Amino acid sequence: MTGPLVVGLDGSPGSVTAAWWAADEAARRRLPLVLLHSWTTQPLDVPIPQEALSKQRYGRNLLRQTAAELLHRHGDLAVTTELVRDAAAPALLERGENASVLVLGSRGHGSMASFLLGSISLHVLGLAPCPTVTVRAGDPAVETGWGHPAAAERDEVVVGVSEPGPASDALLEFALVTAESYGVGVRAVWARPHNTPHSAPPEPADGRREPAGRTRLTAAVDRWREKFPDVPVTQEVVTEPAANALLSAATRARLTVVGRRHRPSHLTWKLGPVAHAVLHHAPCPVAVVPHDADG
């Protein structure tokens, strides 16, 4: 990963928290940070006049103030700002072609209205060519510049593996890179349906883990152990709905990583049900990583 982290900044509390998360991530990885504001795309909860000049002035002030606050915390961070006329979703997707990560803010748990999901976030999450991270306002896993350190018990990165194999490589790499920068471990979770044809009987110890499944997951993880020898990886193979397994694992997570297949057309951007559930309910930032299907 050598491209910048790009944050969609609209002035909402979620987007400001997202900027703090992205600044910390960029500083850890020694990557540049880009703050992007679309002055033609304003959230409903940011009261500003409707005149174009007022919107542009608001955008400039927002970018300038946020950049100054981030630099006060991370003095060596390379920060640039962009005030654009293009709508937020296409502007972010364009920059995602060269970005390491796109970062979006969200407004809370639960309903569709609680997210910037909808026209902007769903579009970006479903089509971005690079990993996209959503961050909630006031997320306890995020350290901000206002005296709110990240919760100490957040000590791992959780990654959901839909099927061990080449399709899982992008997810595992992203999770391991992030965990290495945090100095924490990774918990790789593979939730296998009860009716999976190749399922072996559960281990007597806890009734959840499957030896055959663990062997496949271990093989997928082992491909990355040499590159990340200092990152401990806990493997968890369960026979329960994937969303339930990931949300249970995420209670101690600094970040939860889920996957999305690359789409053949920019007309198609539907996310899967597991990604939807984790995005709405995980108690930490969520990364959606595009990947190729197993061939």
ZAMARGU-4260 file (C-alpha; in steps of 0.2 Angstrom, whole numbers, plus 5000, padded with zeros to 4 digits):
<rodrens>
0) 5000/5000/5000 | 5008/5016/4994 | 4993/5027/4989 | 4986/5040/5001 | 4971/5038/5013
5) 4957/5048/5006 | 4943/5054/5018 | 4926/5060/5013 | 4924/5075/5025 | 4907/5084/5026
10) 4907/5091/5043 | 4896/5078/5051 | 4902/5071/5068 | 4905/5054/5059 | 4916/5061/5045
15) 4926/5071/5058 | 4929/5055/5068 | 4933/5046/5052 | 4947/5059/5048 | 4955/5056/5065
20) 4955/5037/5062 | 4962/5040/5045 | 4976/5052/5051 | 4981/5040/5064 | 4981/5026/5051
25) 4991/5036/5039 | 5004/5041/5052 | 5006/5023/5057 | 5009/5017/5039 | 5018/5033/5034
30) 5006/5037/5020 | 4999/5054/5014 | 4982/5059/5019 | 4969/5068/5008 | 4954/5077/5015
35) 4940/5078/5002 | 4925/5089/5003 | 4912/5090/4990 | 4903/5107/4992 | 4888/5102/4981
40) 4885/5087/4993 | 4880/5092/5010 | 4873/5081/5024 | 4855/5086/5031 | 4862/5089/5048
45) 4874/5103/5043 | 4864/5119/5043 | 4872/5131/5030 | 4865/5143/5018 | 4861/5137/5001
50) 4871/5150/4991 | 4885/5142/4981 | 4898/5154/4988 | 4893/5151/5006 | 4894/5132/5003
55) 4912/5134/4996 | 4917/5145/5010 | 4910/5132/5023 | 4920/5119/5014 | 4936/5128/5014
60) 4935/5132/5032 | 4930/5114/5037 | 4945/5108/5027 | 4957/5121/5034 | 4952/5118/5052
65) 4952/5099/5051 | 4969/5099/5043 | 4976/5110/5057 | 4969/5099/5071 | 4976/5083/5063
70) 4993/5091/5061 | 4993/5097/5079 | 4992/5079/5084 | 5002/5072/5070 | 5016/5084/5066
75) 5025/5074/5052 | 5009/5069/5043 | 5008/5074/5024 | 4990/5081/5023 | 4982/5089/5008
80) 4964/5095/5005 | 4953/5095/4990 | 4937/5106/4988 | 4928/5098/4974 | 4912/5103/4964
85) 4909/5084/4959 | 4896/5075/4969 | 4904/5065/4984 | 4902/5047/4978 | 4910/5049/4960
90) 4924/5060/4967 | 4928/5047/4980 | 4927/5033/4968 | 4939/5042/4956 | 4952/5044/4969
95) 4950/5027/4975 | 4959/5021/4959 | 4975/5027/4967 | 4971/5027/4985 | 4976/5014/4998
100) 4960/5016/5008 | 4944/5027/5007 | 4937/5032/5023 | 4919/5037/5027 | 4910/5043/5042
105) 4893/5036/5048 | 4880/5041/5061 | 4877/5027/5072 | 4870/5009/5074 | 4854/5002/5068
110) 4843/5009/5054 | 4847/5014/5036 | 4845/5032/5041 | 4859/5031/5054 | 4872/5029/5041
115) 4878/5039/5027 | 4873/5023/5018 | 4861/5026/5004 | 4867/5036/4989 | 4884/5040/4995
120) 4891/5026/5006 | 4882/5012/4998 | 4888/5017/4981 | 4906/5019/4987 | 4906/5004/4998
125) 4900/4993/4983 | 4910/5000/4969 | 4927/5006/4976 | 4942/4998/4969 | 4951/4999/4985
130) 4947/4995/5003 | 4934/5007/5011 | 4933/5010/5030 | 4917/5016/5039 | 4919/5025/5056
135) 4905/5030/5067 | 4904/5046/5077 | 4912/5044/5094 | 4917/5026/5090 | 4926/5020/5106
140) 4939/5011/5095 | 4945/5027/5088 | 4957/5039/5097 | 4953/5057/5093 | 4961/5073/5097
145) 4949/5078/5111 | 4955/5068/5125 | 4947/5052/5120 | 4959/5038/5119 | 4955/5021/5110
150) 4947/5009/5122 | 4961/4998/5130 | 4952/4982/5128 | 4952/4984/5108 | 4966/4972/5106
155) 4963/4963/5089 | 4958/4965/5071 | 4944/4953/5066 | 4943/4947/5048 | 4928/4937/5041
160) 4934/4923/5029 | 4920/4918/5018 | 4930/4904/5010 | 4948/4900/5013 | 4958/4902/4997
165) 4964/4915/4984 | 4948/4925/4988 | 4953/4927/5006 | 4970/4934/5002 | 4966/4952/5000
170) 4956/4952/5017 | 4969/4943/5026 | 4983/4955/5020 | 4973/4970/5024 | 4969/4963/5042
175) 4988/4958/5045 | 4995/4975/5038 | 4983/4984/5050 | 4986/4973/5065 | 5005/4975/5063
180) 5003/4994/5063 | 4993/4993/5079 | 5004/4980/5087 | 4989/4968/5090 | 4984/4951/5084
185) 4972/4945/5071 | 4956/4934/5073 | 4952/4925/5057 | 4933/4919/5058 | 4926/4907/5045
190) 4908/4904/5048 | 4902/4888/5039 | 4884/4884/5036 | 4877/4868/5045 | 4873/4861/5028
195) 4890/4863/5021 | 4893/4847/5011 | 4911/4845/5017 | 4908/4849/5035 | 4915/4837/5048
200) 4907/4833/5064 | 4910/4847/5078 | 4925/4844/5090 | 4918/4838/5106 | 4927/4852/5116
205) 4915/4866/5112 | 4903/4860/5099 | 4908/4874/5087 | 4925/4871/5079 | 4927/4859/5064
210) 4944/4850/5062 | 4943/4849/5043 | 4938/4868/5042 | 4952/4873/5053 | 4965/4864/5042
215) 4958/4874/5027 | 4959/4890/5036 | 4976/4886/5043 | 4982/4884/5025 | 4975/4901/5020
220) 4983/4909/5035 | 5000/4901/5033 | 5003/4909/5016 | 5005/4925/5026 | 5014/4920/5041
225) 5031/4922/5034 | 5027/4940/5028 | 5020/4945/5045 | 5029/4934/5058 | 5026/4945/5073
230) 5007/4946/5071 | 4998/4932/5081 | 4983/4925/5072 | 4969/4916/5081 | 4958/4905/5070
235) 4940/4902/5073 | 4929/4890/5063 | 4911/4890/5068 | 4895/4883/5062 | 4883/4898/5064
240) 4877/4913/5053 | 4892/4923/5048 | 4885/4940/5053 | 4882/4933/5071 | 4900/4926/5072
245) 4908/4942/5066 | 4898/4953/5077 | 4902/4942/5092 | 4920/4942/5088 | 4920/4961/5085
250) 4917/4966/5104 | 4936/4967/5106 | 4941/4973/5089 | 4950/4989/5084 | 4944/4985/5066
255) 4932/4972/5058 | 4936/4967/5040 | 4923/4960/5028 | 4924/4956/5009 | 4915/4961/4993
260) 4918/4954/4976 | 4924/4965/4963 | 4910/4970/4951 | 4911/4968/4932 | 4901/4984/4930
265) 4899/5001/4938 | 4880/4999/4937 | 4881/4985/4950 | 4885/4989/4968 | 4875/4978/4979
270) 4883/4973/4996 | 4880/4956/5003 | 4869/4953/5019 | 4884/4949/5030 | 4893/4965/5025
275) 4877/4975/5028 | 4874/4967/5045 | 4892/4971/5051 | 4892/4988/5044 | 4876/4992/5054
280) 4880/4984/5070 | 4899/4981/5073 | 4905/4991/5088 | 4921/4997/5079 | 4926/5003/5062
285) 4923/4991/5047 | 4933/4989/5032 | 4925/4982/5016 | 4939/4975/5005 | 4935/4970/4987
290) 4942/4953/4981 | 4941/4942/4966 | 4931/4926/4968 | 4940/4909/4969 | 4943/4903/4951
</rodrens>
